[in-house]
Structures are given as structure tokens and as C-alpha cells.
Amino acid sequence: MGLYAGMDLHSGNTFIGIMEKGSMRRVYQKRVHNDLPHILYELEPFRKELEGIVVESTYNWYWMVDGLMDAGYTCVHLASPSAMKQYEGLKHVDDKHDAFWLAQMLSLGILPEGYIYPREERPIRDLLRKRSYLVKQRTSNILSLQSLIERQSGQRVKSNVLKKITEEDVAGLLREEHLVLAAMANVHTIRSFETQIRAIEQVVKGKARLRKEFACLLTVPGIGETLALTIMLEVGDINRFPKVGNFSSYCRCVSSTRLSNGKSKGKGNTKNGNRYLAWAFIEAANFARRYNIQLNRFYQRKAVKKNGIVAIKALSNKLARASYYVMRDQVPFKEELLTP
């Protein structure tokens, strides 16, 4: 009888549960430290009978999955915790239960699986993720500086101007020395982030190239080389999304509201999906509305009915859906791709 192993992974330890397929008899259970040689030692007696190993997709799954594969385990799976649902009537749930639950779902063929991203591309992808983090921090400092100047002078200074503002400019706008000091803290921070962002972009563009199926992303309004590389490295294989709705949902571009008889019944899992793709398409939407007349009109119509935040989200969904067809069919962007 084949065996299935579930591994409930945490920051410092892992609970391993192994059960028989069919009978679901538990044959092994133990909590071990996150030490790869120790984990491989514990699994070795069951190697020949193991038909599947499932690791929970936590923030630190890389070393575990890579180590198991390097050790010759070809049956490794990655579980998507945000897509898993346990029986709500359970009174007691712990790590042991979670480990065996993972193994049971894998043995039954109902495990919601995560994507094991190719190891060789992860460093560049993670470098671009660091860039997106720095961009957000730079934006936060720009908004802080913008707010400070507006409160004290009544003047609204554009973001692009603040990226290049000098100490003399700040002194002229604020005058009071303590306010100037506060503003310059933002200015120096913005410049530091700008330097790091440019350095990362230079390295990424020197190491990564858009693959054939992603090259046409450059024809999509709002998407330049850096965003195209970000999308390519986050998507991995576009064929893992059978329909456009699956892709836009993964990009967190669709609403998670639950309705019944026209009434709200709460929200679904808003964290299910890829937050980096969500950010990338929001960035693309902000660029697209500035330079594309048709998309700006769409944005304005939505903004009038709702607000700017909802409008940008709707526009990002439009771009995500259009990008799906561009990547899947390897064709340049066309205006008709923007239709629902």
C-alpha cells in the first residue's frame, strides 16, 4: 500500500505525518527541527513506499521543496493554503491534524496545489519583488513630503517634481528650519530609494530577457520593460491558467464579495492570488490612463460612478484580461482585447 506524507511547515520546525493510502492509517508522526539532513533521515525508511509528499506553501518553502527534490523525491507537491478549506465542524485542529489533512487530500486527488516556480528564475523574480517594495516605500515618502508642503504652504507639488526637488526649493516653500529638516528627511530617503531602484533595474535588464510568449506585453498600454519582466517572472507559465477568469482572479483583479438575493454575505479570501501581479497591473493602469485616450475615458466613467480607487482597480482588471490573451496567443495588443 502506498504512503503519503504531509509536512506542516513553520519558521523553526515541521510536523511530518505519513499515512497509508486507502485505509488512511497513520504510520508515522513527528515534529522535527527545520534541518534538511534531519528531515531526510526521518523520511528515508519510507522512501520506497512514498507516492507523494506535500509541503504547505508558507513563506519559507523554497529550501524544503528544493532539498527534497535534490534528494531524489520526484513526488513533491506544494499545497496552496489560501485555497484549502477544512471541515468547519472540527472542534480541535493542530499541527498534527494539518499534516495528516495535507496527506489525505493529496492521496484523494483533491489537493489545491501551488505552483513550484522554477528554481533558476527565483533570484531575479525576488530581486524584482524587492524593487516593487522599494517603489512603494518611495511613493510613501513622496506622499508624506507632498502632504507636509501642502499643509504648510497651500501648494500642491506634483510627484515628479518632488523626485528632483532641492534643499533650496524646500527652504523656499517651508521657510521654518524644523519643517525644512523634516522635509529633507523625506527628500534624502526618496533619493536613496531611487538609487537602489535604478541599480536593481540595471541588473535585472542585464540578466533577464522577455521570453517569446511575453514579448508582446510591451504592446499593452501602460506596460514597459520592467513591468513586463515583473509579469513574466510572476506568471511563470501562462498555460497554468485555463481561462482568463482564472488569471484575473490570480492577479487579485476581481471582487471577492459574496452576494445572496442581492444582499452582502461578507467577503471571500482577498489574499488568494499574487499580490505582486496585482501591484504590477495597478501600476500599468496608472500609466495607461495618462497616455491612452480610450482607457482614460473608461477610467473617468468609472470614477464618476464610484471613485478613483474603484476606477483604477477596474482598469487594472481590463489590462490583466487583455494581457492574458496577449501572452496565451502570443499576439500584439489590440483595442478589442479590452472588451469584457
C-alpha positions as CSV (number, residue, x, y, z in Angstrom):
1,M,0.0,0.0,0.0
2,G,1.4,3.4,-1.0
3,L,2.2,6.1,1.6
4,Y,1.6,9.8,1.5
5,A,3.4,12.4,3.7
6,G,2.1,15.8,4.8
7,M,4.6,18.4,6.1
8,D,3.2,21.3,8.1
9,L,6.0,23.8,7.8
10,H,6.7,26.6,10.3
11,S,9.5,29.0,10.8
12,G,11.5,26.8,13.1
13,N,10.1,23.3,12.9
14,T,8.0,21.0,10.7
15,F,5.4,18.4,11.7
16,I,5.6,15.3,9.5
17,G,2.6,13.0,9.2
18,I,2.7,9.9,7.0
19,M,-0.4,7.7,6.3
20,E,-1.4,4.8,4.1
21,K,-3.4,5.4,1.0
22,G,-6.9,3.9,1.2
23,S,-7.0,2.9,4.8
24,M,-5.7,6.3,6.0
25,R,-3.9,4.5,8.7
26,R,-1.3,6.8,10.3
27,V,2.1,5.1,10.2
28,Y,4.4,8.0,11.4
29,Q,4.1,11.3,13.1
30,K,6.8,13.6,14.5
31,R,7.8,17.2,14.9
32,V,11.3,17.9,13.8
33,H,13.6,21.0,13.6
34,N,14.0,22.7,10.2
35,D,17.2,20.9,9.5
36,L,17.2,19.3,6.0
37,P,19.6,16.4,6.8
38,H,17.4,15.5,9.9
39,I,14.2,15.6,7.8
40,L,15.7,13.4,5.1
41,Y,16.9,11.0,7.8
42,E,13.3,10.7,9.2
43,L,11.8,10.1,5.7
44,E,14.4,7.6,4.5
45,P,12.7,4.5,5.9
46,F,9.6,5.3,3.9
47,R,11.3,6.3,0.7
48,K,10.4,3.3,-1.5
49,E,6.7,3.4,-0.5
50,L,6.2,7.1,-0.6
51,E,3.9,8.0,-3.6
52,G,3.5,11.7,-2.7
53,I,4.9,14.3,-0.3
54,V,3.0,17.6,0.2
55,V,4.6,20.7,1.7
56,E,2.5,23.6,2.8
57,S,3.2,26.8,0.8
58,T,4.4,29.1,3.5
59,Y,6.8,32.0,3.1
60,N,9.9,29.7,3.6
61,W,9.1,26.7,1.4
62,Y,12.0,27.1,-1.1
63,W,14.6,25.2,0.9
64,M,12.3,22.3,1.8
65,V,11.0,21.6,-1.7
66,D,14.4,22.1,-3.3
67,G,16.1,19.9,-0.7
68,L,13.5,17.1,-1.2
69,M,13.8,17.2,-4.9
70,D,17.6,17.2,-4.8
71,A,17.4,14.1,-2.5
72,G,15.6,12.3,-5.3
73,Y,12.0,12.7,-4.2
74,T,10.2,13.3,-7.5
75,C,6.7,13.2,-6.0
76,V,6.9,16.6,-4.1
77,H,3.8,18.8,-4.2
78,L,3.1,22.3,-2.9
79,A,-0.2,23.0,-1.2
80,S,-1.9,26.3,-1.5
81,P,-3.2,27.1,2.0
82,S,-5.4,30.0,0.8
83,A,-7.4,27.6,-1.4
84,M,-7.8,24.9,1.2
85,K,-11.0,24.6,3.3
86,Q,-11.3,22.3,6.3
87,Y,-14.4,20.9,7.8
88,E,-15.9,23.7,9.9
89,G,-17.4,21.4,12.5
90,L,-14.0,20.4,13.8
91,K,-13.5,21.3,17.5
92,H,-9.8,20.8,17.6
93,V,-7.2,21.5,15.0
94,D,-3.4,21.4,15.5
95,D,-0.2,20.9,13.5
96,K,-0.6,17.1,13.6
97,H,-4.1,17.3,12.2
98,D,-2.9,19.8,9.5
99,A,-0.1,17.5,8.4
100,F,-2.3,14.4,8.0
101,W,-5.0,16.6,6.4
102,L,-2.5,17.6,3.7
103,A,-1.5,14.0,3.1
104,Q,-5.2,12.9,3.0
105,M,-6.1,15.5,0.4
106,L,-3.1,14.5,-1.8
107,S,-4.0,10.8,-1.6
108,L,-7.6,11.6,-2.6
109,G,-6.5,13.8,-5.5
110,I,-8.3,16.9,-4.2
111,L,-5.3,18.9,-3.0
112,P,-5.4,22.6,-4.1
113,E,-1.8,22.8,-5.4
114,G,0.5,25.8,-5.5
115,Y,2.9,26.4,-8.4
116,I,6.5,25.3,-7.8
117,Y,8.3,28.1,-9.5
118,P,11.5,27.1,-11.5
119,R,14.4,27.4,-9.1
120,E,16.8,29.1,-11.6
121,E,14.4,32.1,-12.1
122,R,13.6,32.7,-8.5
123,P,16.5,35.0,-7.6
124,I,15.7,37.5,-10.4
125,R,12.0,37.3,-9.5
126,D,12.8,38.0,-5.9
127,L,15.0,40.9,-6.9
128,L,12.1,42.5,-8.8
129,R,9.9,41.9,-5.8
130,K,12.4,43.9,-3.8
131,R,12.2,46.6,-6.4
132,S,8.4,46.8,-6.0
133,Y,8.8,47.1,-2.2
134,L,11.3,50.0,-2.7
135,V,8.9,51.7,-5.2
136,K,6.1,51.5,-2.6
137,Q,8.4,53.0,0.1
138,R,9.5,55.7,-2.3
139,T,5.8,56.6,-3.0
140,S,5.0,56.6,0.7
141,N,7.8,59.2,1.3
142,I,6.7,61.3,-1.7
143,L,3.1,61.4,-0.4
144,S,4.4,62.3,3.1
145,L,6.5,65.2,1.6
146,Q,3.7,66.3,-0.6
147,S,1.3,66.4,2.4
148,L,3.8,68.4,4.5
149,I,4.3,71.0,1.8
150,E,0.6,71.3,1.1
151,R,-0.2,71.7,4.8
152,Q,2.3,74.5,5.3
153,S,2.2,76.4,2.0
154,G,-1.1,75.5,0.4
155,Q,0.7,74.4,-2.7
156,R,0.2,71.1,-4.4
157,V,3.6,69.9,-5.8
158,K,3.5,67.1,-8.4
159,S,5.2,63.8,-7.6
160,N,7.6,64.0,-10.5
161,V,8.7,67.4,-9.2
162,L,9.3,66.1,-5.7
163,K,11.6,63.4,-7.0
164,K,14.0,66.2,-8.2
165,I,13.4,68.8,-5.5
166,T,16.4,70.6,-4.0
167,E,17.1,71.8,-0.5
168,E,16.8,75.4,-1.8
169,D,13.3,74.6,-3.2
170,V,12.2,73.1,0.1
171,A,13.5,76.1,2.1
172,G,11.6,78.4,-0.2
173,L,8.4,76.5,0.3
174,L,8.6,75.9,4.0
175,R,11.0,78.6,5.5
176,E,10.8,77.3,9.1
177,E,14.0,75.4,9.8
178,H,12.4,72.5,11.6
179,L,9.9,71.9,8.8
180,V,12.8,72.1,6.3
181,L,14.7,69.4,8.3
182,A,11.6,67.2,8.4
183,A,11.1,67.6,4.6
184,M,14.7,66.9,3.8
185,A,14.5,63.6,5.7
186,N,11.9,62.6,3.1
187,V,14.0,64.1,0.2
188,H,17.1,62.1,1.2
189,T,15.1,58.9,1.7
190,I,13.4,59.3,-1.8
191,R,16.8,59.8,-3.4
192,S,18.2,56.7,-1.7
193,F,15.3,54.6,-2.8
194,E,15.6,56.0,-6.3
195,T,19.3,54.9,-6.4
196,Q,18.5,51.4,-5.3
197,I,15.6,51.1,-7.7
198,R,17.7,52.1,-10.6
199,A,20.5,49.7,-9.6
200,I,18.1,46.8,-9.4
201,E,16.6,47.7,-12.8
202,Q,20.0,47.8,-14.4
203,V,20.9,44.3,-13.0
204,V,17.6,42.7,-14.0
205,K,17.7,44.1,-17.5
206,G,21.2,42.8,-17.9
207,K,20.3,39.3,-16.7
208,A,16.7,38.7,-17.8
209,R,15.1,38.7,-21.3
210,L,11.5,38.6,-22.2
211,R,10.6,35.2,-23.5
212,K,8.8,34.9,-26.8
213,E,5.4,34.4,-25.2
214,F,5.8,37.5,-23.1
215,A,7.4,39.9,-25.6
216,C,4.1,41.2,-26.9
217,L,3.4,42.5,-23.4
218,L,5.3,45.6,-24.4
219,T,2.4,46.5,-26.8
220,V,-0.1,46.6,-23.9
221,P,-0.8,50.2,-22.8
222,G,1.0,51.1,-19.5
223,I,3.4,48.2,-19.6
224,G,7.1,48.9,-20.1
225,E,10.1,46.6,-20.0
226,T,10.4,46.5,-16.2
227,L,6.7,45.7,-15.7
228,A,6.7,43.2,-18.5
229,L,9.6,41.4,-16.8
230,T,7.8,41.5,-13.5
231,I,4.7,40.0,-15.0
232,M,6.7,37.3,-16.9
233,L,8.6,36.3,-13.8
234,E,5.4,36.2,-11.6
235,V,3.3,34.3,-14.1
236,G,5.9,31.6,-15.0
237,D,3.8,29.5,-17.3
238,I,0.7,31.2,-18.7
239,N,-0.8,27.8,-19.6
240,R,-1.4,27.0,-16.0
241,F,-4.4,29.4,-16.2
242,P,-7.1,27.6,-18.3
243,K,-9.3,30.6,-18.6
244,V,-9.0,34.4,-18.5
245,G,-11.1,34.5,-15.3
246,N,-8.6,32.3,-13.5
247,F,-5.8,34.6,-14.5
248,S,-7.6,37.9,-13.5
249,S,-8.6,36.2,-10.2
250,Y,-4.9,35.2,-9.5
251,C,-4.0,38.8,-10.2
252,R,-6.5,39.9,-7.5
253,C,-8.3,42.0,-10.1
254,V,-11.8,40.7,-9.3
255,S,-14.1,41.4,-6.4
256,S,-14.3,38.9,-3.5
257,T,-17.7,40.0,-2.3
258,R,-20.3,37.3,-1.6
259,L,-23.9,38.1,-2.5
260,S,-27.2,36.2,-1.9
261,N,-30.5,37.6,-3.0
262,G,-28.9,40.9,-3.7
263,K,-27.5,41.2,-0.1
264,S,-23.9,41.1,1.0
265,K,-22.9,37.9,2.8
266,G,-19.3,39.0,3.6
267,K,-16.2,38.7,1.5
268,G,-14.1,35.8,0.2
269,N,-10.3,35.4,0.7
270,T,-8.9,38.7,-0.5
271,K,-5.4,37.4,-0.1
272,N,-5.8,34.5,-2.5
273,G,-3.7,35.3,-5.5
274,N,-0.5,37.1,-6.4
275,R,0.0,40.5,-4.7
276,Y,2.9,41.3,-7.0
277,L,0.8,40.9,-10.1
278,A,-1.9,42.9,-8.5
279,W,0.6,45.7,-7.9
280,A,2.0,45.4,-11.5
281,F,-1.4,45.8,-13.1
282,I,-2.3,48.7,-10.8
283,E,0.9,50.4,-11.9
284,A,0.1,49.7,-15.6
285,A,-3.4,51.1,-15.1
286,N,-2.0,54.3,-13.7
287,F,0.4,54.8,-16.6
288,A,-2.2,53.7,-19.2
289,R,-4.9,56.2,-18.2
290,R,-2.4,59.0,-18.6
291,Y,-1.3,58.2,-22.1
292,N,-4.2,56.2,-23.7
293,I,-7.4,58.2,-24.6
294,Q,-9.7,55.2,-24.6
295,L,-8.5,53.9,-21.3
296,N,-8.7,57.4,-19.7
297,R,-12.3,57.7,-20.8
298,F,-13.0,54.3,-19.2
299,Y,-11.3,55.4,-16.0
300,Q,-13.3,58.7,-15.9
301,R,-16.6,57.0,-16.4
302,K,-15.9,54.6,-13.6
303,A,-14.5,57.3,-11.3
304,V,-17.7,59.4,-11.8
305,K,-19.9,56.4,-10.8
306,K,-17.8,55.2,-7.9
307,N,-14.4,56.7,-7.1
308,G,-10.8,56.8,-8.3
309,I,-9.7,53.7,-6.4
310,V,-12.5,51.6,-7.8
311,A,-11.8,53.0,-11.3
312,I,-8.1,52.1,-11.2
313,K,-9.0,48.6,-10.0
314,A,-11.5,48.2,-12.8
315,L,-8.9,49.4,-15.3
316,S,-6.2,47.1,-14.0
317,N,-8.7,44.2,-14.5
318,K,-9.2,45.2,-18.1
319,L,-5.4,45.3,-18.7
320,A,-4.9,41.9,-16.9
321,R,-7.6,40.3,-19.1
322,A,-6.1,41.8,-22.3
323,S,-2.6,40.7,-21.2
324,Y,-3.8,37.1,-20.7
325,Y,-4.8,36.8,-24.4
326,V,-1.6,38.6,-25.5
327,M,0.5,36.1,-23.5
328,R,-1.5,33.0,-24.3
329,D,-1.9,33.6,-28.1
330,Q,1.5,35.4,-28.4
331,V,-0.1,38.3,-30.4
332,P,0.3,42.1,-30.1
333,F,-2.2,44.1,-28.1
334,K,-5.4,45.2,-29.9
335,E,-8.1,47.6,-28.7
336,E,-10.8,44.8,-29.0
337,L,-9.0,42.9,-26.3
338,L,-10.2,45.5,-23.8
339,T,-13.8,44.4,-24.2
340,P,-15.2,42.2,-21.3
